[in-house]
Amino acid sequence: MKNDKYAALFESRRPFLIGLAYRILGSLADAEDAVQDTYIKWLNADRHSILNPAAWLTTVCTRRCLDLLRAAQQARVDYVGIWLPEPIQTAVAKTPEQTLELSSSLSTAFMLLLERLTPRERAAYLLHDIFDLPYADLAMTLGGEETACRKLVSRAREKVGRPEERKTQPTERQEALLIAFKTAVETADIEPLSTLLSEDVKLSADGGGKVPANLAELVGKRDVLEFIGGKLPVFWRAYLWQHALINGVPGALLSEQGRITASVSLSLNAEGRLAQVFIVRNPSKLSQLDRLWTMPLR
């Protein structure tokens, strides 16, 4: 019975831990490994001496994620082509406000911003600015002085900004851009989409060296439109499109013969124009897209 009680306590924290670990690592597979390692440590711990189980679990999970992130960053140096975070399919939030809040802390564009940070900056920023952990608790989690943690968060903000500074466009606008993108691919008519793109729009495709994909980022309206209207209609003509929330943002899953072969998500700039296109084709990163995740806001 005691083990059942402790297992239930852990399960009540699992969604939070998965949400934290995924944001730190950018990989759902690695996040699940980190959470499972935390669970094993929880089962073997002297739980009677743990006064705050939630804080203990957050600390253990964060530190395991930092170990995994340091190793992952070295692996990304040797990655073939463009590395993008592993996409996840997310559940619809309860309110429009929660939808915007979730997308601002989970979108592919935000996850790529986090890549600018050191592992400790990344953990500190997420725990304090996204999950509202007080500085005193942050210091205990990261094993340092409170002053040092404040500096970590401050440096992170200089690199990626404060959460309130990242304005996410309304879902309706994002969906309209996605429909225009899909129409351009299906018809090879790029004129309607052209008026919706920013001049410095970028397109990134992650094949991981396992499937064909651009090895370099496409930058600029002309090159991106040429690819969307010229090559994608040929490559994707047999694909079935399914609209989905990808990392909290309207996107699409593309499949062939029942197998997901690509995910697409978009990022808009402050003017509501298409600024970034993210295409993931690496099969290793698509294997869990049939699962629906409810990621906590806190």
Secondary structure, 3 states (H helix, E strand, C coil): CHHHHHHHHHHHHHHHHHHHHHHHHCCHHHHHHHHHHHHHHHHHCCHHHCCCHHHHHHHHHHHHHHHHHHHHHHHHHCCCCCCCCCCCEECCCCCHHHHHHHHHHHCHHHHHHHCCCCHHHHHHHHHHHHCCCCHHHHHHHHCCCHHHHHHHHHHHHHHHCCHHHCCCCCHHHHHHHHHHHHHHHHHCCCHHHHCCEEEEEEEEEECCCCCCCCCCCEECHHHHHHHHHHHHHHHCCCCEEEEEEECCEEEEEEEECCEEEEEEEEEECCCCCEEEEEEECCHHHHCCCCCEECCCCC
